[in-house]
Amino acid sequence: MSDKNRTSNTSGQSQAANKTNSSDWSRRRILGTAAAGVGALAIGGCSGIQRTQAVKCSDYGSKVAPSPGSRVLGANDRILLGIIGSGGMGRHHIKSILDRKENNCEFIAVCDINEANRKTAVEMCGGKVKSFNEHEDLLKMKEIDGVVIASPDFWHSRHLIDSVMAGKDAYCEKPMSYSIPDGANMVKQVRRTDRIVQIGMQRRSTPSVIEAKQIVDSGFLGEVSLVRAEWYWNMGDLPKPEDMKLGKVDWERFQAPLPPEKRYPMNPVKYCFWRYFWEYSGGNMTDQGTHLMDVIQWLFNDSKPPVAAQEHGAAYQIKGYETPDTFCAVFEYPKFMATWTLTYTNNWHDAWSIIAHGRKGTLEIDDKGARFYKEKWPANWEEYPPEPEHEISSPLRVDLHEANWLECMRTRKQPNAPVEIGHQAVSALHLANAAHHAKKRATLDPDGMTVRIP
């Protein structure tokens, strides 16, 4: 399933606000926070970048003693879940998990700062579930086995750490973190517990990508020197605040992770479209980029982040954006380079893709599946297009990624996208955003924490 086909209303966007905008606004998310990311280099909406900075890891949650899980799940036990952030992506997870009957689950609690989102989610869950404005109250429910976290990204650190400390397993949407230190601390705190955490990078559970990795590992492509990730959508301008109508929203709660100087009077545009403002977000660099760069790193670099990145981009056309509507980043890995290009001003193919160029072959992955071609292409390839040597047809499977998490809740095995993988995937994009703000090449030391900008 294409990411674009998901419902658009987010945990930070009321249904009323959603109706005022084009149906193209089908994504939601933010790359934000926070006090948890203040240390040296907050590589989301970073400022004040120094020439060399060893980032200091946040210690949020470090003084809390983890609580044990409520029970040991048997193979046939019904899993009881809560949802934190019941906007568009949250409600997609509710429907997807409940539709798959073999999951044997039910949602018994909903949390969102948006009253309309809460009410809609409660109805989807059967109408008799508890609802909360603050996640701490939901986490006090001892009967909850696990939580789905689909809140704006700048809340992910608090929501995930608080959840595992309360003894809950968790499925946390991507991008996992707001900054490199934020992500490192999330890994640290999760590993203080025995909780099962899956990060929402569903390509890790999609059959076409899994099979593509097996073919790559067989050596079909030969030595790879270039991998290209691309994403093309044509999105509309952001609305004006005076044209938006919101229902009951707890704006102060929304801003709670931010330091006082980053908090502002209610702005419905920033609330509904937080991803496009530096106070809250790393923009589509981190949001969409986490999906694609994770695949690249998984297939070609043992899931490790790059050694350096450069990036240029700007809000060229879409009115209201602070984060770029168009950009291109270049990532340097030990044995190859990767590019990540996105524009929201043109919908060529109206899709994303990853193309890997090897000495012996080429791999193309997109919404339709994966295709492998042998080198060399014939001179008359436009007239006689080459047939793929391997073709794997499979759409994205969010349902399988959810099912993998739920199964691991029963077996206590690690899922397909644990916190270490989520952190490594988005670290590449945080590095590119650091390069964007500095307008210089940024390097990442082997410790995975020290960012250097000459």
N, C-alpha and C positions, 0 to 999 in steps of 0.2 A: 504493500500500500504506500502510495506517495505521501510524503510528509505534508504536501499541500492539500491533500484531501481530508485532512483532519478538521474537525470543527474549530471555529476561529475564536470563540469567546474565551478569554483567559481568566485566571483567578484574580487578575487585576483589571478586569473589564466587564462591566455589567452588560446584561442583554440589551438594555435600552441603548447604551452607547454603541454596541455592536451594530445595531440596526441603522445607525447613521452613516456607516462606512461601507465601502465596496466589499463585495464578497471575496475579493482578492486578499483581504486581510485575514489570512487563514493561519498565520503563525503567531506564537505568543512567547515570550520569554525574555529574560533579562540576564545581564551578566553583571551582577552588581555587587557589592557591599562594602563596604562596611567596616565597622569597627574591627571585625575579625581580620580584615585585610590590611589594616594600617600597620605597618612595620616599616620596612624600607620601601619596597617597590610594589605598589598596588597596580598590577599590570592589567587592569580592566579599563577603567577610566583613569589612567595614571597621570600624574602631574609631578613636577619637581624632580624629574629624573636626574640622577647624578651620573657621573661617568662610570663608576663601578659601585654596585650595591649588592651586598650579600643580604638577601631578604630575611627578615626575622619571622619565624613561623608564629602564627597566632597560637594562643593556648586556650581558646574557648573550649570549655568542657573538661579541662584537665584536672580541675579540683572537685569534680563530681564522681562519686563512686557508682559504677555501673550497677544497675538492677538486673537480677536474673530474668529470663523469659518466663512467661506465665505458665507454660506447660510444654511437654515434649509431644510433638505432633505425631500421631500414628498415620499409617498409609491411607486410612479411610476417614480420618478425622476431618470435620469441616473447618476450614480456615476462616477466622474472623478478622476482618480488615477495617481500617479507617483510611480516609482520604484527607490529605492536607493540601488544600488548593484545588477547589472544585470548579475551575473555569473550563475552558474548551479542552485542554489536554487532560485535565483531571477527569472530566466526564467521559472523554474517549476511553480512558483506562477503565472506568467503572463499567461501561458498556462492553468493552472487549473482554474483560475478565469474567463478567457475569454471563456473557453469551457462550463462552466456552464451558459447557456443563461439566466436563471432566476435571475442571479446576477445583470443583467442590468448595466454593467460597461464598461468603456473603459479606457485604459492607454493613457495619453496625454503627458507624459514626462518620460525620462530615465536619470539616473545618474550613472556613473561608471568611475573609473580612468583608466580603460582598454578600449582602443579604439575598439578592436575587440568585446568585450562584449557589448559595447554600440551599435555598428552597428547591431549585431545580434538581440538584444532586440528591436531596432527600427523597424526592419523588421517584427518581431513577432507582434508588435503593429500596424501594418498597413502601416508603412513607412513614415507617415506624422506627427510624434510626435517630440517634441523638445528633444534635448539631451544635457547633461551637464557633465563636469568633476567634478564640485564641487556642493555638495548638497545644499549649501546656495542659489545658483542661481535657482535651481528647486523650492525651498520653497518660492521664491518670486512670483511664479505664483499663483495669488489669486484665479483662477478658480479651482485649485486642491482641492478636498474634503478630500482625504486621501492618505497616502503613505504606500507602502510595503517596509520594511527595511530588506534587505537580504545581508547586508555587513558583513565583518569580525567582530567578536564579540567585538574586542577592540575599534571598532567605534560605537557600539550600543548606548552607553551613549550619545555621542554628537548627533548622528543622531536622536535618539528618543526625547531627550529634545529639540533640535532645531525644530523638526517637530511640537511638541505640542505647543511650544511657538509661532510658525508661524500660529497657528490655524488649524492644520491638524490633523485628526484622524490617527492612525497608527497601522499597524500590524508589530510587530518586531520579527524577528527570535530569537530562543533560542540558547545557554543559554543567558539570558537577560543581565548579567553583567560580569565584569571582577573580581570584588571583592565585599565583603560585603558592605563597605561604598559606592562604586559605585552604587550598586543596591538600597541601602537605599535612596540615593539622587535621583535616577531615579523615585522611588515611590513618593518622596516628590515633585519633580518638576511637574510630571504628575498631581498630585492631586491639584496643584495650578491652574490647568486649568479644563475645562469641557470636555476635549477630550476623545474619546473612543479609548482605547489601548488594543489590543489583543497580547499576547505573543505566539509564535509558538510552543505550546506544544499540538499537535493535538490529543493526546489520550484523552484529556478533551472533545473532540467532537466526539469521535469514539463510535458508538452504543454498541459494545461489552464491552468496559470498563465502560460506563455509566450503563449498565444493571448489570455488575459484581458488581459495587458499591452498587446497590440496594439490591442484594442478600447478600453481605457482611453485609450491614446494617440490614438485617432481622435476623442476628444471625446464619446463616448456618454454619459458620466456628467455632463458639464458640470462646473462648479466643485464640488469635494468639500470639505465642511466637517467631516465626522466619519467616522472609520473605527474599527470595533470588532473587536478580536481576543478570542476566548474559547476556553476549554478546560475541559471537565468530565469528570472521572473520579471513581470512588468507590474509594478505596484503603484497605487495612487498616492497623491499628496496626503499628509496628515490633516485631519480636520482642525478647525479653529475651536478654541475652548468654548466660545460663546455658542457654537453650533451643537454642542454635545449635551446630552441629558443623562445624568447618572441617578441611580437609585441610592439606597443607603449603603455607604461605604465608610469603613473606619480608616480614614486617611492617616491618622497619627500612628495607628498600628502598622500600616503599610510601611511607613518610614522608620519604624523602630530600630532596625539594625544600623541605620546611618548615624554618623556623628552629628551633633547639633548644627554645625555650620553647613551641613548638606541637606538640612530639612527645610522645606518651603511650604507656603500656603497651598491649599488644595489646587491642583491643576489637572483637570480631567484628561488632557492630552498626555501628560507625563504618566498619569495613572494607567491609562488604557494602553499606551504604546511605549512603556518604559524601556524597551529594548533599544530605542533609537535616541537615548539620552545618556551622556557619559556619566552622570551621577549614578546611574543605576546599571549601566550595561557596557559590555564590550562589543555590542552590535552583532551583525551577522558574521563577523570574523569568528567569534567564538560560538555563536548559536548554531548556524548551519555548518561551520567549519569543523566542529567536534565530530559530527557524523562522518565526514569524508576523510579528514586527516587520521582519524582512528583506524579506518580501513587501510589507508596507506601504510601507517606505522605497523599495523598487525601483519600485513602481507610482506612487507619489505624491510622492516627494521626491528623485529622482535618486540614490537609495541613501544619502543623507546622514542622519546622526543628528539627533535633535531638539535644540531650543535649551534645553529645560527639561523636568523631570519631577517629579511628585509621586506618592507611593505610600503605601498603608496595607495591612497584612496581618498575620496572626498564625497561629500553630499553634493553631487553635481547638479541634479535635476529635481529630486523629490523635496518639495517644500515641507519644512518642519523637522527634518532630520538633523541631528547633531552627528551621529555616527555615520560612516560612509554608506551611500547607496551603491557605490561601485568601488572595487578595490582589486588589487593583485598582490599577492604575497609570494615570496620565494623562500623556500626552506632548504637548508643545507644539511644533508645526512652524510654519514661516513662514506657511503658508496654510490650515492645518487642524489639528485636534486628533485624537489617537488614544487609545483606551483599551485596556488589556490586563488581562483578568479571568480568573482561574483559581481553581477549587476542586477539591480531591481528596476532597471529602466528599459529592459528589452527582454522579451520572453522567447528567444531563439530556442526551439525544441521544448520550451516551457518545462524545463527539467534540470536535474543534476546529472553529472557523470564523473567517472574516474577512468582515465586512460593511462595505462602503463606501457612504456616503450622499452622492449628488451632487444638484445642482439639477435635473438632467434625468433621472437614473436611479439605480439601485441595483445593486451587484455583491455577490454572495455566493459565496465560495470555501470548499470543505470537502473531505473525503476523496473525495467523489463526483465533483468537478469544479468547474465555475464556471457561474453563471447571472446574466444581466443582465436587469433589469426597467426598464421606462420609468416615469417619473413621469406623472401622479399616480395613486396607487392608488385604485380605486373605493371608495365608501363601503360597499358590500356585499362587500368582498373576502373576508370569511370564508366567505360563501356561494358566491361565484364567484371563486376565487383567480386572479389574473392569470397568464397564461402568460409564461414568459421570452422576451424578444426574441432572445437568444442563449443557447444551452445547450451546454456543452462537457463531455462525459463522459470523465473520465480519472482514474484513481487516482494516488497518489504513485508516482514511478518512481525509486527509488534506483538501479536497474540502469542507467538512462540517465545518471544523474549520474556513476556510476563509469565508464561507457563514454566519456563526454565527457572525463574525466581521462586515460584510457588513450589515446584518440585524440590528445589534445594532447601526450602524451608522445612520440608519433611525429612530429607536425607542428611541435612547439615553439611552438604558438600558446597564448595564454592561455585557461584554462578558464572555465566559466560562473560559478564562485564563487571568484575569486582571493583572496589574503590581505587586500587592501584592503577587499573587500566583507565578508569575515568579520569584520574589525575594526570596521567601521562598524555592522554589524548588532548586535553584542553591546555596543557602546558605549552604545547607548540603554538597555539593561538594566542595565549597570553604573551608569549615572546614576540609574535608578530605585531601585536598591539603596542608593545613597548617600542618597537622599531618605528611604528607609525607615529607615535607621539614625539619621539626624539628626532624623527626624520634621518635616522642613521641605522646602520646594521647593528643588530643586537645579537649577542652570543650567550649561550647557556653553558655554564661549567658542568663538568661530569657529576657534580653533587646534585644536579637538578634543581638547585636553589639560587645559585649566584648568576645574576644577569649582568652582563658587561656591555656598556655602550661607549665607544671611544670618544 
